[in-house]
Structure formats: C-alpha cells, structure tokens
Amino acid sequence: MATPAAEGSDTRANVLAIESARQAAVDRTRRPRWLVAAYSLTLGAAFGMATLRTPTAWAVAGILFVSGVVGFLIINPRLRRRKGRLLKVNGGSTVILIAMIAAMTFIGQFPPAGSWQPWFAIGVGVAFAAVGYLYIRWDDADTAKKLATGDFDPSDLMP
C-alpha cells in the first residue's frame, strides 16, 4: 500500500503532466506568428497612410486595407490548426478591442503639423500594427487556453 507522501507525489506528477499537455495544446493551436504579423503590418500601414490626409494616401490606405483583410480571410482558413471557435460573451476581449479602436481613432482625428509628417504617419502605423499584433496573439492564446482547459460553456462552441 502506498504511503500518503508517495500518493501526493503521484498526484503532483499527474497534475504537472496534465498542465504540460494543456500547454502543448495551447502552443500547437495558435495561428502562425508570421500570418498575424503580416496582417497587423498591412493594417498598420493602411492606418498610417490614412493619417497623411491626402487623396492619394487615402486611396493607397484603402487598397492596403482591403488587400490585408481579403488576404487574411483567404489564408487564415487554410492554415487553421483547430476546428471550431468560441463565442466570447464575457466582454473582456470586446472591451480591449473597443479601447484599441477608440484610441487609434482619437489619434487620427487631430491633423499633425506639416513638419511632423511623415514621421507621425509612420509612428501611428507602427503603433497600430504593434497593438493589433498583441491583441490578436492574446486573443488566440486565451481561446486556445479555454479550449484546452474546458473553461467555457458548451453553448459557446461555434463550428
């Protein structure tokens, strides 16, 4: 018969094995970093171009935006590493997304002095790309973790 100390160490080993298996599932089901980086950089460049406030820059920004979104919508399903998604009704990711969009919209409302261009546009584009990249990676990690741990309501599963 096993001693209580031996049973405790077996339990601890089992918990560690389960946690490492969950972490492996989280790591394997995330989107590739290069795809998220390409998407974020494309949309960051579009937003930066839009802050130049010229018709040509707006046209280029529109082309970049549409090509980035369409490219992501075409490539993402082909590289999907898991089936199904979670409907997140807790509001945490929605609040973060709204705050990010509101901050970037607020920044874009004020035309900078002419001497600040093109550095203002470059800075805004880089900031938008960085925040977008971090948001998408965080959202992917949160979803994968919830799927791996079963920390969701069954009605939240989407095909």
C-alpha positions as CSV (number, residue, x, y, z in Angstrom):
1,M,0.0,0.0,0.0
2,A,1.3,3.4,-1.0
3,T,2.2,6.0,1.7
4,P,0.4,9.3,1.8
5,A,3.6,11.0,0.7
6,A,4.0,8.8,-2.3
7,E,0.4,9.3,-3.3
8,G,0.9,13.1,-3.0
9,S,3.9,13.0,-5.3
10,D,2.0,10.8,-7.8
11,T,-0.9,13.3,-7.8
12,R,1.6,16.2,-8.3
13,A,3.2,14.3,-11.2
14,N,-0.2,13.7,-12.8
15,V,-1.2,17.4,-12.4
16,L,2.1,18.5,-13.9
17,A,1.6,16.1,-16.8
18,I,-1.9,17.4,-17.4
19,E,-0.7,21.0,-17.3
20,S,2.2,20.3,-19.7
21,A,-0.3,18.6,-22.1
22,R,-2.6,21.6,-21.9
23,Q,0.2,24.0,-22.6
24,A,1.3,21.8,-25.6
25,A,-2.3,22.1,-26.9
26,V,-2.2,25.8,-26.5
27,D,1.1,26.1,-28.3
28,R,0.0,23.9,-31.2
29,T,-3.3,25.5,-32.0
30,R,-2.3,29.1,-32.3
31,R,-2.1,30.9,-35.6
32,P,1.3,31.2,-37.1
33,R,3.2,34.4,-35.9
34,W,4.1,35.4,-39.5
35,L,0.4,35.5,-40.5
36,V,-0.6,37.7,-37.6
37,A,2.5,39.9,-38.2
38,A,1.7,40.3,-41.9
39,Y,-2.0,41.1,-41.2
40,S,-1.1,43.6,-38.4
41,L,1.6,45.3,-40.5
42,T,-0.7,45.7,-43.5
43,L,-3.4,47.3,-41.5
44,G,-0.9,49.4,-39.6
45,A,0.5,50.7,-42.9
46,A,-3.1,51.4,-44.1
47,F,-3.9,53.4,-41.0
48,G,-0.6,55.2,-41.1
49,M,-1.2,56.1,-44.8
50,A,-4.7,57.4,-43.9
51,T,-3.2,59.9,-41.4
52,L,-1.3,61.6,-44.2
53,R,-4.7,63.1,-45.2
54,T,-4.2,63.3,-48.9
55,P,-6.5,61.7,-51.6
56,T,-3.6,59.6,-52.9
57,A,-2.7,58.4,-49.4
58,W,-6.4,57.5,-48.7
59,A,-6.5,55.5,-51.9
60,V,-3.4,53.6,-51.0
61,A,-4.7,53.1,-47.5
62,G,-7.9,51.7,-48.9
63,I,-6.1,49.3,-51.2
64,L,-3.8,48.2,-48.3
65,F,-6.8,47.7,-46.0
66,V,-8.8,45.7,-48.5
67,S,-5.9,43.6,-49.6
68,G,-4.9,42.9,-46.0
69,V,-8.4,41.8,-45.0
70,V,-9.0,39.7,-48.1
71,G,-5.6,38.1,-47.9
72,F,-6.2,37.2,-44.2
73,L,-9.6,35.8,-45.0
74,I,-8.2,33.6,-47.8
75,I,-5.0,32.4,-46.0
76,N,-6.3,32.0,-42.4
77,P,-8.7,29.1,-43.1
78,R,-6.0,27.2,-45.0
79,L,-3.6,27.5,-42.0
80,R,-6.2,26.8,-39.3
81,R,-4.9,24.3,-36.8
82,R,-8.1,23.7,-34.9
83,K,-11.7,23.2,-35.7
84,G,-14.3,25.4,-34.1
85,R,-14.3,28.7,-32.3
86,L,-15.6,30.1,-29.0
87,L,-18.2,32.8,-28.8
88,K,-16.8,35.0,-26.1
89,V,-19.6,36.6,-24.2
90,N,-17.7,37.7,-21.2
91,G,-16.9,41.0,-22.8
92,G,-13.2,41.2,-21.8
93,S,-11.8,40.9,-25.4
94,T,-14.6,43.2,-26.7
95,V,-13.6,46.0,-24.2
96,I,-10.0,45.7,-25.2
97,L,-10.8,45.8,-28.9
98,I,-13.1,48.8,-28.5
99,A,-10.5,50.7,-26.4
100,M,-7.8,50.0,-29.0
101,I,-10.0,51.2,-31.9
102,A,-11.2,54.3,-29.9
103,A,-7.6,55.2,-29.1
104,M,-6.4,54.9,-32.7
105,T,-9.5,56.8,-34.0
106,F,-8.8,59.6,-31.4
107,I,-5.2,59.8,-32.6
108,G,-6.3,60.0,-36.2
109,Q,-8.7,62.9,-35.6
110,F,-6.1,65.5,-35.0
111,P,-4.0,66.6,-38.0
112,P,-0.4,67.0,-37.0
113,A,1.7,69.9,-38.0
114,G,3.2,69.7,-41.5
115,S,6.7,69.3,-40.1
116,W,5.7,66.1,-38.3
117,Q,4.9,64.2,-41.5
118,P,5.8,61.6,-42.5
119,W,7.1,60.6,-39.0
120,F,3.7,61.0,-37.5
121,A,2.2,58.6,-40.0
122,I,5.0,56.1,-39.6
123,G,4.6,56.2,-35.8
124,V,0.8,55.8,-35.9
125,G,1.2,52.9,-38.3
126,V,3.8,51.1,-36.2
127,A,1.7,51.7,-33.0
128,F,-1.4,50.4,-34.7
129,A,0.4,47.3,-36.0
130,A,2.0,46.5,-32.7
131,V,-1.2,46.9,-30.7
132,G,-3.1,44.8,-33.3
133,Y,-0.5,42.1,-33.2
134,L,-0.5,41.9,-29.5
135,Y,-4.3,41.8,-29.4
136,I,-4.6,39.0,-31.9
137,R,-1.9,36.9,-30.2
138,W,-3.5,37.4,-26.8
139,D,-7.0,36.5,-28.1
140,D,-5.6,33.4,-29.8
141,A,-3.9,32.3,-26.6
142,D,-6.9,33.0,-24.5
143,T,-9.2,31.0,-26.8
144,A,-6.7,28.1,-27.0
145,K,-6.3,28.0,-23.3
146,K,-10.1,27.9,-22.7
147,L,-10.5,25.2,-25.3
148,A,-7.6,23.2,-23.7
149,T,-8.9,23.5,-20.1
150,G,-12.6,23.2,-20.9
151,D,-13.2,26.6,-19.3
152,F,-16.2,27.5,-21.4
153,D,-19.9,26.8,-21.6
154,P,-20.9,24.2,-24.3
155,S,-23.3,26.7,-25.8
156,D,-20.3,28.9,-26.6
157,L,-18.9,26.5,-29.2
158,M,-19.2,27.6,-32.8
159,P,-18.4,25.5,-35.8
